[in-house]
Amino acid sequence: MFKKTLNLIVKHLLTLSGAITGIAIVFISIFLFKEGLGLFKSPAIEKGYTLFVHVRNPVNKLSAKEIKEIFDSEITNWKELGGADKEIRILRIDDIFQQYSDEELGENYKSLPEKIATVIKEDETTIAFIPKQYAPTQDLGIKELATGNISVSDYFPGKEWLPTATPSPLFGTLPLLLGTLLVSIMAILFALPLGLGVAIYLSELADERIRKFLKPVIELLAGIPSVVYGFFGLVVLAPLIQKIFHLPVGETAFTGSLILAIMALPTIISVAEDSMRNTPRAMREASLALGATQWQTIYKVVIPYAKSGISAAVVLGIGRAIGETMAVLMVTGNAAGMPNSVFNSVRTIPATIAAELGEAPAGGAHYQALFLLGCILFVITMIISVAAEMISNKRTYKAA
């Protein structure tokens, strides 16, 4: 009776544990996407500021990228924006304080909006970037430029990640996504042949004593902290790659892919080897009895039978590579630019979140952009996990 009651209690506890875990995952996902999607409600310019121009200026709206290029002096003429052929003059609030004394601005800067409006009306080429609290909204000689909110087209296809740029931060995720995919795919290209070769050796060629020694050693690699791999890459691999390829720096996508390949090897080897060892002994013996060599048996019988397990190993290795943070942050150069070579410095999505989340103001656009990066990573890893599950459950052989 006691044993039956105990089993019932354990059963209900396990059910409750599973339910709590499922609910927690749902709430975490809702929170993640709620915070991330809030980015598209954020203004395209720095919060609490606005842009003003002369009322006769034909330009009525600017995108986040255009604003950034104006204030970085990359766009210097209104003609480039559809306006008159005149050079753009930039006016900031500090310029007003330098131009007028405190006495002229009055107590608590009451006349500051009027002074701003005067400067803009004196020069039609002026664009003013000022706090909303000093905005001269009642003056008919000037107008506020429409900037709108950060859009999907600013975020996903954007090629510049400049979250702290003023007056308009840029949150282009394309360089981060390409950096993540470049490093991860290259890592699998390095790890797959080596991992598959080691798995074949352990499963088919090594004697039992060697296999029992090597298997735990390989699996032990998975327990090494990623920061240790990062130090190894930073101290050993990066200088070596810099010297061999005559590069300005050794922290590149290539270095990151090598480190990730080493980190993905235990997963690939372990899963692939277990799958190969599950090949029925009768199939091996039948192949050898028909005159096939050991190698012919391996690639004609064992590997096709274990194909689903090998595929799952590859997918799980990709998942490990894509989600890695610390090691990649240390050895890839952490540069958020568009990669055009494997020897460029890159930045991955996990590394960006780890490096910037602590500095992003809670609830701000930068904070929400990082949460949205987490959403992208969540979707990618979910797709990989579902693919791995589907591949693992696929039956390669059917009964005759």
N, C-alpha and C positions, 0 to 999 in steps of 0.2 A: 504493500500500500504506500509506504514511504517513498519507494523508488518510483512508483507511478506518479505520485504527486510531484516529486522532484523533476521528473522528465517533463511534466506538464508546465511547471514553472519555468524551466529552461527554455522550452518551446515558445512560451509567451514572451519571455525576455528577449529572445532572438528576433521574434516578430516585431516587438516594440523597437528594438535597436535598428532593424531594417527600415521601419516606418520613419523613425526620427532622422535617419541618414538621408532617406529620400526627400523628406520635407526640407531638411537643411540645404540640400543641393538645389531644390526648387527656389527657395528663398534667396540663396546666394546668386543664382542665375538671374532672378528678377532684379535684385539690387544692382548687379553688374550692368545689365542692359539699361536699367532706368537711369543710372548715373551717366553711362556712356552716351545714350541717345539725347541726353539733356544738352550736349554740345551744340546741337543744331538749333537751340533756342538762344544761344549766346550771340551777342553782337560781334560783327566782323572787326570792329576796332576795340581798343582797350576800354574796359568797362569804366563808365563814369566820364567818358570824353565824347566829343563830337567834332564834326568838321564843318566849317563855314567858308563860303566864297561870295564874291560879288554877285548881285542879283542878275547882272547882265552876262554872266558867264554861262555859256550854253551847256556846260557839263552839269548833269543833275545827279548822277550816280557813279560810284566807284566800287570796284571789287576789292577784296582784301589784298590780292596780289598787286593791283594797281596802286593802292595806298602805300604799300610797303616799298614799291619801286620809286614812287614820288619822294618819299622821305629818305630813301637811300641814294637819291640823285641818279637813279638809273633812268627815270623819266624826267626830263627837264623842260619840256615844252607842252603847252596845252593842246597843240595840234595832234600830238600822239594819242590824245584821249578824245578827239573829236571836237576840240575847242578851237579858239583862235591861235594864230601862229605867234604866240608870245611865250616868253620864258616864265616858268613857274617860280613864284616866290613863296617860301614857306614861313609861316608865322606860328611860333609857339608861345606859350604863356610866359616863359622866361624872357622872351624878347620884349614883351610889354613892360615887364618890371624893370628892364634895363632902359627902356625908352622914356618911361615916366617915373617921377619921384613918388614917394609915399604920400606927400601932400597933394599931388595932382590926382592920385587915385582915390583919395578920400578915406574917411574912417571905415574900417572893415572892407576896404576896396569896393565901395558902393558904385564908384564911377568906372570900374574896370570893364563891365560890358560895353559901356559907351565908348571907351577908348579903343577897345577891340574893333567895334563896328567902324570907328573913324579910320583906323589903319586899313581895314579891308576896303572901304569905299574910296580911299585915296589911291589905291593901286588895284586895278581889276584883275591882276595876275596872281593875287594873294590867295593862298589856301591856309586857313587857320585851324590848328589842332589845339582845342582848349577844353578845360573841364566844363561839364554841363552846368555847374552852379554859377559860372560866369558867362554863360551863353547869352548873347544879345538878341534874344528871340523876338523882341518887340520892334526891332529896326527893320523897316521895309527895304532898305538899301542892300541888304545881304540875305542870303538864303542858306539853309542847312542842307548839306549833301546827304543823299540817301545811301546808306551802306548795307543795310539789311543784316541778316544773321549769317553765321557760318553755314555754308551749304554742303550737301553731300559731295558735289563736284569739287569743292575746295578741299575736302578731306581725303577721299579715296584716290582720285587720280592725281592729286597734288604732288609735285616733285620737290617741295622744300619743306623741311621740318624745322621751323624757327619759332618755338612756342613762347619765347621771351622777347621777340622783336616788337618794337613800338614804331608807330601807333597801332599797327595791325599785325598780330601774330599769325603765323602760317602753320597749319597742321597737315601738311601733305604726307600721307602715309606710304606712298609708293616706294621711296628709297628704303624705308624700314622693311616693307614686305619683300622687296627684291633682295635685300641683304639677308633676311631670314631664309628665304628659299634658296638663294645661292649657296650659303654656308651649309644648309641642311642637305641639299641634293648632292653637293660635292662630297660631304662626309659619308653619305651612303654609297657613293661610287667608289670611295676608298675602302669602306668597311665591308661591303658585301662580298667581293671576291676573297678577301682574307678571312672573313668570318665563315663563309661557306667552305673554304678549304680546310680550316681548322675543324669545323663540324664534321666534315667527311672523314678527316683523319681520326678524330676521337671515336666516331661511330663505327667505322669500317676497317681501319688499318691499325690503330694502336692496340697493344695488348692491354689486358685488364689492369695491370699494375700501373702502367703509364696513364691510362685514362682516369683511374681513381686519384692520381696525383694532380693531373693537369686540370680536371674539371673543377675542383674546389678553388684552385688558384685563379682560374679564369673568372669564376663567379665572384671571387673576392674583389676583383677590379671594380665591380658594380658598387661595392661598399665604400670606395675611396671618395671622400668629399670632393665636390666639383671645384672648390677653391684650390685644392692641391693640384688638380689637373691644370688649373689656370696658372698657378705659379710655375709649374713645369713648362707650360707653353711660353710663358713670358720670359723665363730665365734661359731655357734651353732652345726651344723651337724657333722663337721669333728672331734671336740673333743669328741662328744658323740659316734660316730662310733669307734673311736680309743679306747675309754674306754670299750665299750661293747664287741668288738671283740678282745681286747688285741693286737692291731696292733702297729707297730713302729711309724707310722704316720696315720693321719686320712684322708689325701687328697688322695683318691683312686678313681678307676672307679665306685665303688659302691656309693660313696658320690656324684659323678658327675651325676650318673643316677637318684638318688633321687631328686636332684635339677632340672634336666631336666624334670622329671616326673611332678613336681609341675608346671613348666613353660608350659608344654604341656597340662595340664588339662583344662584350659579355652577353648582352641581350640576344644579339643575332646568333652567336655561337650556341648558347644554351638552348634556345627555342628550336633552332634548326637541328641540333644534335639529338635532342629528345624526339623530334619528329622522325628522324632517320632511323633511330633505334626501335621505333614502333613498327617498322616494316616487318611483316611476318617472316619468320625464319624459313618457312616452307617456300616462299617466293624466291629467296636467295638461293636455296638449295636446288630449286627447279631450274633456275637460270644457269647455275653452274653445271647441273646434270646435262643440260642441252649443249654444253660445250662453250659457253660464254666465259670469258676471262673475268677476273675479279673487278677490273675497271669497267668492263662492259656491263657487268651486273650492277655496279654503282650508278652509272649514268643512264642505263636503260630501264632499271627496275627500282632501285632505292630512291633516287632523286625524283622520278615522276610520282612515285607513291607518296613521298613526303613533300610534294610541291605546295600543298596548302599550308603546311607548317612553315616551310621556308618563306613563303609569301608573307605569312603572319609575322615572322621574325623581321623581315625587311620593313614592314609597315610599323612595327613597334620600335624598330631602330630609328625610323624617321621621326616618330613621335618623341622619342628621347632627345633627338637632335634639335627639333623645333622648339621644344620647351625649355632647353637648357639656358641658364642665365649667367651665373657668375663666371664660369670659364670663358664663355664667349665675350662677356664684357671686358675681360682682362686682355684678350689676345687679338681682337679684331680691329683695334684702333678706335672704336666708338665714334666714327664719323658718319653723320647722317646725310650722306650724299648719294647721288645716283651712281651705282657701281658700273663701270664699263670694262673691268678686268678683274680676274680672281686675285690680283695682287694689289687691289685697292683696299683701303680701310673702309669698313662698313659698320653699320649698327643694326642689330636685330631687334625685333619687337620686345622679347623678354628683357633684353639688356636696357632698352629705353625706359621701360616701366620701372625697373630696379634703380636706374640712375636718377630719374627725375621725379618720381612720385613723392619723395620726401621733401622736395623743394616747391612743389606745386601748391598754391593756396587752395584749401579745401573749398569745393563748390565752384571754383573758377573754371574758365574755359580750358586751361592747361590740364587741370585735374580731371575734367570730364573727357578730354581727348585721350588721356592715358587709360581711363576706364574703357573707352571705346576700343583702344588697342587690345585691352584684355578681352573684349568681346570677340575681336577678330581671332585672337589666339584660341579662345574657347571654341569657336566654330571650327577652326582648322583641326585642333586636337580631337574634337568630337567626331569629325569626319574620318580622321585616321583611326580612332578607336572603333567606330562602327565598321569601317573597312576591314580592320584586323579581325573583328568578331565574325564577320561574314566569311572571310577567307578561311579562318580556323574551322568553321562549322561546315565548310564545303567538302563534300566527299569526292575525292579524286577517282576512286575506284568503286564501281558498282558490282554487285554480285552478278555472276554470269548467268 
